[in-house]
Amino acid sequence: MGKSYYVYVWYRKTDGNPFYVGKGTGNRCYLLHNRNNYFMNVYRKHGAVVKIVQNRLTEDDALKLERELIMEYRGLYEMTNLTDGGEGVSGMSHSEETKELLSKLSRRQWSNPEIRMKLVESRRRTHRNPEFR
């Protein structure tokens, strides 16, 4: 059997209402980085708990359940999901050509002193955050 996936839901602590549905592997459901601004605003304002609603799923089954829950909850609650779900890109890898292009763009950014300072300061703020680490 391939990689095992799960579907999780974040709930507001203040009223117990769901506000985000996702699919993941490993400890993705507990991580706060790479969350959208709407998610983070609700998280900061209301606090939250996360629950895995179903695990040991294939990726296709997890994407299907994610879509179904988002559609169901959207009609009842204020959700922070930006899409209808099911757009997962697990296992995507860039071509060698794309990797080279991204590398050139990155080198160009880092060679500009003004942009370099902004990148360094952004990383300092992020990496000092215990939740990010």
Residue pairs with C-beta under 8 A, 6 or more apart in sequence:
2 58
2 59
3 25
3 59
3 90
4 25
4 55
4 56
4 57
5 23
5 24
5 25
5 55
5 57
5 58
5 59
5 61
5 62
5 90
6 23
6 24
6 25
6 29
6 52
6 53
6 54
6 55
6 56
6 57
6 62
7 21
7 22
7 23
7 52
7 53
7 54
7 55
7 57
7 62
7 65
7 66
7 69
8 21
8 22
8 23
8 24
8 28
8 29
8 50
8 51
8 52
8 53
9 18
9 20
9 21
9 50
9 51
9 53
9 69
9 73
10 18
10 19
10 20
10 21
10 22
10 39
10 43
10 48
10 49
10 50
11 17
11 18
11 19
11 48
11 49
11 50
11 51
12 18
12 19
12 42
12 46
12 47
12 48
13 46
13 47
13 48
13 49
14 46
14 47
15 46
17 77
17 78
18 73
18 77
18 79
19 39
19 42
19 46
19 48
19 77
19 78
19 79
19 80
20 35
20 39
20 42
20 79
20 80
20 81
21 66
21 69
21 70
21 73
21 79
21 81
21 85
22 28
22 29
22 66
22 81
23 57
23 59
23 62
23 63
23 65
23 66
23 85
23 88
25 90
29 50
29 52
30 50
32 40
32 43
32 131
32 132
33 126
33 131
33 132
35 43
36 80
36 82
38 80
38 82
39 80
42 48
42 80
53 65
53 69
54 62
54 65
57 65
59 88
59 90
62 88
63 85
63 86
63 88
64 86
66 85
66 86
67 84
67 85
67 86
69 85
70 79
70 81
70 84
70 85
71 84
73 79
74 81
94 102
109 115
109 116
109 119
110 116
110 119
126 132
127 133
